[in-house]
Amino acid sequence: MRAVWFADYTSRTDGKVAGPSLQGLVAATDPGLARQMRQRLDATHAAARAMVDRAETREAYDQMIGDGNPAGNAVVQAVIDSLTE
């Protein structure tokens, strides 16, 4: 989603790729909405990063979503909630 919104990503074969973005278009017409979208995408990225970090250091994803794991469930739910935003 970030790559689409910002039209900016790193390709394995071509390196940095960038072009005109939805962010730029929206910022030109509604800067407040552009800021809000950036904040929401940043929040989603942070929630997803926390889930990946937990998966790499503590427990696998299927364990996070398991019954009786409120802490793991909350990490996954944070990603879902931020995506919904």
N, C-alpha and C positions, 0 to 999 in steps of 0.2 A: 504494500500500500504506500509506504514512504517513497519507494522508487517511482511509482506512478505519479504521486502528488508532486514530488519535487523534480521529477524527470532527471534523476541523478542516481547512478549506481556504478558499481565496479564490476566489469565483465572479467571472467577468467581469461578470456582470449584477447580482448581489446583494451583492457585497462579501464580508466575512468570514462564513462559515457554520460553526457549531459545534453540537455536541449531545452526548448521552451516548456514551461511547466504549468500545471494547473494552479500551483501556488502563485506564480507570477500573474496569471490571468485574474485570479480572485483578488489578489492584493491590489491590483490596479483599480478594481471596481468596489471592493468592500474590504479594506484593510483589517477591520475588526474580525470579520469572519476568517480571514487568512490567519490571523494570530490565534484564533480559537482552534482552527484545524491543526495548526502546528503544535499547540499545547496538547491537544488530544492525541495526535500521532506520537508525540514524545512520551505521553503517559502510557500509551499502548506498547511502545518500544521498551520502556522501563519495566512494565509488568511482564512482558515476554522474556526479557533478559533475566529477570528474577526466576522465572520458571525454568529457563535453560540452565542457569547457574545451579539451581536446586537439583535438576536432573543430572548434572555433571558431577555433583559433589555429595549428594545425599541420598536420593532415591529416584527411581525411574518414573516416567510419566504415569504408567499404569498403577504404580503404587500411590502416586499423588492423588489420583481420582478414586482410590479404593475406599470402601466403607471403613469408618472408624479412624479416618485420618483428617481431622478438621484443619490442621495446618496446611497439609498438602492440597486439600480441597480448596482452601482459601486462595492459594497461589494460582491455581488454575482458574478459579472463578474471577479473580482480578483481571486476568487476561480476557476472559469472555466479556466481562462488564466493560472493559475499556474498548474492546472491538465494537460492542454494541453502541457505545457513545458515538 
